[in-house]
Amino acid sequence: MTATIDNRTARRAFLALQGLSGPPQTGQTKADLFEVIRQLGFVQVDSINTVARAHHQILFSRNATYREKHLKALVEKDRHLFEHWTHDASIIPCELFPYWRHRFIREDARLQKRWEGWQRAPFLHECDGVLERIAKDGPVMTRDFEGDKPSTGWWDWHPSKTALEYLWRTGKLAIARRDGFQKVYDLAERIIPGAHQAAKVEHHEFVDWACRSALQRLGFATRGEIAAFWGLLRPDEVAEWIAENEVELETVLVENADGSKPRAALRFRDYPDVLDDPPEPPGRVRVLSPFDPALRDRNRAERLFGFRYRIEIFVPEEKRVYGYYVFPILRGDRLVGRIDMKADRNRDMLAVRKFWPEKGVRLSKALLADLDAELDRIRKFAGVAGIEYAGDWLGSG
């Protein structure tokens, strides 16, 4: 008989696997931070700095004593982490670099065909020159190649700038650091530690790792969710892996938050205890990044939490339902609302514009006190002196 995972257990198990069920931490070393990132698998990078950049906020929501300098050291000095693509630009443990070689091979063919097909200026013949310059003169930024040529958009990149991005996406270059938020490129052999550069993983082992590690981090997942987790596999590769390993897998039914028909998913037969008896998350409020890995799969989040979230950055202002950059609010094992706020560093204030509770969420004194405490933590993290609430900041559920 197919087992059913009730919705509360599913929510709590997923939050535990995402590092959002632990008690508030009082300290975090650089080694602790590295283990958090290894547990998550990757942390998405984003340039928007409404309160803090996404990668910093993702890590802060898991430990309020997170320090940006620790992440910087792990990437730029210790070389334990590197930046590349999963579903988007992300920070990834360097130990996974051998698996990314398979992505590099696929990207090579795809980008050549796609980018040349856009009829931009030829860039492939620039690659050798770019590599030679970096080998001789050291790290570069895209602006080092732009010269006097004006750019009118992505489709009008300077050929050498396109070559830089292509060489990074195909693994010949790596990001040494970021200045501001601009990539600084260097030869991959200078950035990725030698042991990870030398390691080779054959294709079957690569697929097995990508599927197993995704399912371990998700707890239960459909074929499509397994394929999408790292952004490394095709659905047919996942289907073949499932067929080869069916003795280790079982189908379960996962209840949805809205009470609709449970969704079939896979889990390992030898599944961790957290899927049966997950911890109850602390009742404190956490403000999550819009790019938090717990919310990256918007459809999965909606099924588990009954929380429909879409970022509205690219939506014209008059058509936005909420706002330009609105943060989800987690309380215990529930997503209870969303908040529009910004660190106004010119005025040294965290400007809170609007809080919208989810339908059925009561604006109790306890909830507002918990939210106020979290906003004060966010204020300190953002480095501003005070909090300023708009007169009509409280919405209705």
C-alpha positions in Angstrom: 0.0 0.0 0.0 1.3 3.4 -0.9 2.3 5.5 2.1 0.9 9.0 2.5 2.8 11.9 4.0 0.5 14.3 5.6 0.9 18.0 4.8 2.3 19.1 8.2 4.9 16.4 8.2 5.9 17.2 4.6 6.3 20.9 5.4 8.3 20.3 8.5 10.5 17.7 6.8 11.3 19.9 3.9 12.1 22.9 6.2 14.4 20.6 8.2 16.3 19.5 5.1 16.5 23.2 4.1 18.1 24.2 7.4 15.1 26.2 8.6 14.1 24.1 11.5 17.0 24.6 13.9 16.8 26.7 17.0 18.2 30.2 16.8 22.0 30.0 16.7 24.3 32.1 18.9 27.5 31.8 16.8 28.8 30.6 13.5 32.3 29.9 12.4 33.6 29.9 8.9 33.6 26.1 9.0 30.0 26.0 10.2 29.0 28.3 7.3 30.7 25.9 4.8 28.7 23.0 6.2 25.5 24.9 5.8 26.2 25.5 2.1 27.2 21.9 1.7 23.9 20.8 3.2 22.0 23.1 0.9 24.1 22.2 -2.1 24.3 25.7 -3.4 23.3 29.3 -2.6 21.8 31.5 -5.4 23.6 34.7 -6.1 21.6 37.8 -7.1 22.6 41.5 -7.6 19.5 43.1 -6.1 20.4 44.8 -2.8 17.0 46.0 -1.5 17.9 44.9 2.0 20.9 42.6 1.3 22.0 40.5 -1.7 20.2 37.2 -1.9 23.1 34.9 -1.0 23.8 36.9 2.2 20.1 36.9 3.2 19.7 33.1 2.5 22.5 32.4 4.9 21.4 35.0 7.5 17.9 33.4 7.7 19.6 30.2 8.8 21.9 31.8 11.3 21.4 35.4 12.6 25.2 35.6 13.4 26.2 35.0 9.8 29.1 37.2 8.7 29.6 38.2 5.0 33.4 38.2 5.6 33.2 34.4 6.2 31.6 33.8 2.8 34.1 36.1 1.1 37.0 34.2 2.6 35.6 30.8 1.7 35.2 31.9 -2.0 38.2 34.2 -2.5 40.9 33.0 -0.1 40.2 29.4 1.0 38.8 28.4 -2.5 36.3 26.0 -0.8 33.5 27.5 -3.0 33.2 28.6 -6.6 30.5 30.4 -8.6 28.7 28.9 -11.5 25.2 28.0 -12.7 22.6 25.6 -11.3 19.2 26.9 -12.3 20.8 30.3 -12.0 24.2 31.8 -10.9 25.1 30.2 -7.5 27.8 29.6 -5.0 28.8 25.9 -5.0 31.3 23.8 -3.1 34.5 23.3 -5.1 34.3 19.6 -4.4 31.5 19.4 -6.9 33.5 20.9 -9.7 34.2 17.5 -11.3 30.5 17.0 -11.8 30.2 20.4 -13.4 32.5 19.3 -16.2 29.5 17.5 -17.7 27.6 20.8 -17.7 30.6 22.6 -19.3 30.5 20.1 -22.2 26.8 20.6 -22.8 27.0 24.4 -22.4 29.8 24.5 -25.0 27.7 23.1 -27.8 24.5 24.9 -26.7 26.1 28.4 -26.3 28.0 28.2 -29.6 24.8 27.4 -31.5 22.6 29.8 -29.5 24.8 32.9 -29.3 26.1 32.7 -32.9 22.6 32.3 -34.0 21.7 35.7 -32.5 23.9 37.3 -35.1 25.9 39.2 -32.6 29.5 40.0 -33.6 31.5 36.7 -33.8 33.1 35.9 -30.5 34.7 32.4 -30.8 37.8 33.8 -32.6 38.3 36.1 -29.5 38.6 33.2 -27.0 42.3 32.4 -27.6 43.3 36.0 -27.3 41.3 36.5 -24.1 42.8 33.4 -22.5 46.3 34.5 -23.5 45.8 38.0 -22.0 44.5 36.5 -18.7 47.4 34.0 -18.6 49.9 36.8 -19.1 48.3 39.8 -17.2 46.1 38.2 -14.6 42.4 38.6 -13.8 40.1 40.8 -15.8 36.6 42.3 -15.8 34.3 42.8 -18.7 34.9 46.5 -18.7 38.6 45.8 -19.6 37.4 44.8 -23.1 34.6 47.3 -23.8 36.8 50.1 -25.0 34.9 53.0 -26.6 32.1 50.7 -28.0 28.7 51.7 -26.5 26.5 48.8 -25.5 22.8 48.8 -26.2 22.0 45.6 -24.4 22.8 41.9 -24.1 22.6 41.4 -27.9 25.2 44.1 -28.5 28.0 42.8 -26.3 31.6 43.4 -27.3 32.8 40.1 -28.8 35.5 39.8 -26.1 32.9 40.4 -23.4 30.9 37.6 -24.9 34.0 35.4 -25.1 34.6 36.0 -21.3 31.1 34.8 -20.4 31.4 31.8 -22.8 34.7 30.8 -21.4 33.3 31.0 -17.8 30.2 29.1 -18.7 32.2 26.3 -20.3 34.7 26.0 -17.4 37.9 27.5 -18.9 37.6 30.6 -16.7 36.4 30.9 -13.1 35.3 33.9 -11.0 38.2 34.9 -8.8 36.1 37.5 -6.9 33.5 40.2 -7.4 34.4 43.9 -7.3 31.1 45.6 -6.2 29.1 43.0 -8.0 31.1 42.8 -11.2 32.7 39.5 -12.0 36.5 39.3 -12.0 37.6 36.4 -14.2 40.8 34.3 -14.0 41.9 31.0 -15.4 40.0 28.1 -13.8 43.3 26.3 -13.0 44.3 29.3 -10.8 40.9 29.3 -8.9 39.7 25.7 -8.5 42.0 23.6 -6.2 44.2 21.1 -8.1 42.6 18.0 -6.6 39.1 19.1 -7.9 40.6 20.1 -11.2 42.2 16.7 -11.7 39.2 14.6 -10.6 37.2 12.9 -13.3 33.7 11.6 -13.1 32.3 9.4 -15.9 28.8 10.1 -17.1 26.9 7.3 -15.3 28.5 8.2 -12.0 27.6 11.9 -12.7 23.9 11.1 -13.3 23.8 8.8 -10.2 25.3 11.6 -8.0 23.0 14.3 -9.4 19.8 12.3 -8.8 20.8 10.9 -5.4 22.0 14.2 -4.0 18.9 16.0 -5.2 16.5 13.5 -3.7 18.4 13.5 -0.4 18.1 17.3 -0.2 14.4 17.3 -1.2 13.4 14.3 0.9 10.6 13.4 -1.6 10.3 14.6 -5.2 8.9 14.0 -8.6 11.1 13.1 -11.6 10.9 16.7 -12.8 11.9 18.1 -9.3 14.9 15.8 -9.2 16.0 17.0 -12.7 15.5 20.6 -11.8 17.3 20.7 -8.5 20.8 21.1 -9.8 19.8 22.1 -13.3 22.3 19.5 -14.6 20.1 16.7 -16.0 17.6 16.0 -18.7 14.3 14.3 -17.6 15.1 11.2 -19.6 18.4 10.8 -17.6 16.4 10.9 -14.4 13.8 8.4 -15.7 16.6 6.0 -16.6 18.2 6.4 -13.2 14.8 5.7 -11.5 14.4 2.6 -13.5 17.9 1.4 -12.6 17.5 2.1 -8.9 13.8 1.2 -8.4 14.8 -1.3 -5.6 16.0 1.6 -3.5 13.0 3.8 -4.2 9.3 3.9 -3.3 6.4 6.0 -4.3 4.6 8.1 -1.7 1.6 10.4 -1.8 2.2 13.9 -0.4 -0.7 15.8 0.8 -1.2 19.4 -0.5 -1.9 22.4 1.7 -5.2 23.1 -0.1 -6.5 19.6 0.5 -6.5 18.7 -3.2 -5.6 15.3 -4.5 -2.2 14.2 -3.0 0.7 14.2 -5.4 2.8 11.1 -6.1 6.5 11.5 -5.4 9.6 9.3 -4.9 11.7 8.8 -1.8 14.4 6.4 -0.8 13.1 3.3 1.0 15.9 3.8 3.5 14.8 7.3 4.2 16.0 9.5 7.1 14.0 9.8 10.3 13.4 13.4 9.6 10.8 12.4 6.9 8.8 10.4 9.6 9.3 12.6 12.6 10.6 16.0 11.6 11.3 18.6 14.3 8.9 21.4 15.0 10.5 24.6 13.8 10.9 27.4 16.4 7.9 29.7 16.4 10.0 32.8 15.6 9.5 34.8 12.4 12.0 34.7 9.6 12.2 37.0 6.6 13.2 34.9 3.6 14.9 36.0 0.4 12.7 35.7 -2.7 15.5 33.4 -3.9 15.6 31.2 -0.9 16.1 27.5 -1.9 13.0 26.6 0.1 11.0 28.7 -2.4 13.0 28.3 -5.6 10.5 25.8 -6.9 7.4 28.1 -6.7 5.0 25.3 -7.5 6.4 23.0 -4.9 6.2 25.7 -2.3 2.6 26.4 -3.2 1.7 22.8 -2.9 3.4 22.4 0.5 2.6 25.7 2.1 -0.4 27.0 0.2 1.7 30.1 -0.6 1.7 31.5 -4.1 4.7 33.6 -4.7 5.9 35.3 -7.8 8.6 38.0 -7.9 7.4 41.1 -9.7 10.7 42.8 -10.6 9.9 42.6 -14.3 6.1 43.4 -13.9 5.1 46.9 -14.8 4.5 48.9 -11.6 0.8 49.4 -12.4 0.3 45.7 -12.8 2.0 44.5 -9.7 -0.1 42.7 -7.1 2.3 43.4 -4.2 5.6 45.2 -5.1 9.0 45.3 -6.8 10.8 43.0 -4.3 8.6 41.5 -1.6 9.9 39.1 1.0 8.1 36.0 2.2 7.6 35.6 5.9 8.0 32.2 7.6 6.7 31.6 11.1 7.2 28.1 12.5 6.2 25.8 9.7 3.9 28.3 7.9 4.4 31.0 5.4 2.2 33.6 7.0 2.6 36.6 4.7 4.9 38.9 2.7 6.5 42.2 3.4 7.7 45.1 1.2 10.7 46.9 2.7 13.9 48.5 1.8 17.2 49.4 3.6 17.3 53.2 2.8 21.0 53.7 3.5 20.8 57.4 2.7 18.4 57.9 5.6 19.9 55.1 7.7 16.5 53.4 8.0 14.8 50.2 7.2 11.7 51.5 5.5 8.7 49.1 5.9 6.1 49.9 3.4 3.6 47.1 3.7 2.9 43.7 5.3 0.3 41.5 3.8 -0.7 38.5 6.0 -1.9 35.4 4.2 -5.6 34.7 4.1 -6.8 33.4 7.5 -3.7 34.7 9.4 -4.7 36.8 12.3 -2.7 39.9 13.1 -2.3 39.0 16.8 -0.1 40.9 19.2 2.2 37.8 19.4 2.6 37.8 15.6 3.3 41.5 15.4 5.8 41.2 18.3 7.6 38.4 16.5 7.6 40.3 13.3 9.0 43.4 15.0 11.8 41.3 16.6 12.8 39.9 13.2 12.7 43.3 11.5 15.1 44.5 14.2 17.4 41.6 13.4 17.1 42.5 9.7 17.8 46.2 10.5 21.1 45.3 12.3 22.0 42.9 9.4 21.4 45.6 6.8 23.5 48.0 8.9 20.9 50.8 9.4 20.0 52.6 12.6 16.3 52.5 12.8 13.0 51.2 11.4 10.4 53.4 9.8 6.9 52.1 9.3 4.6 53.6 6.7 1.3 54.8 8.1 -0.7 52.1 6.4 1.9 49.3 6.5 -0.5 46.7 8.0 -2.6 44.9 5.4 -5.4 42.5 6.0 -5.5 38.7 5.6 
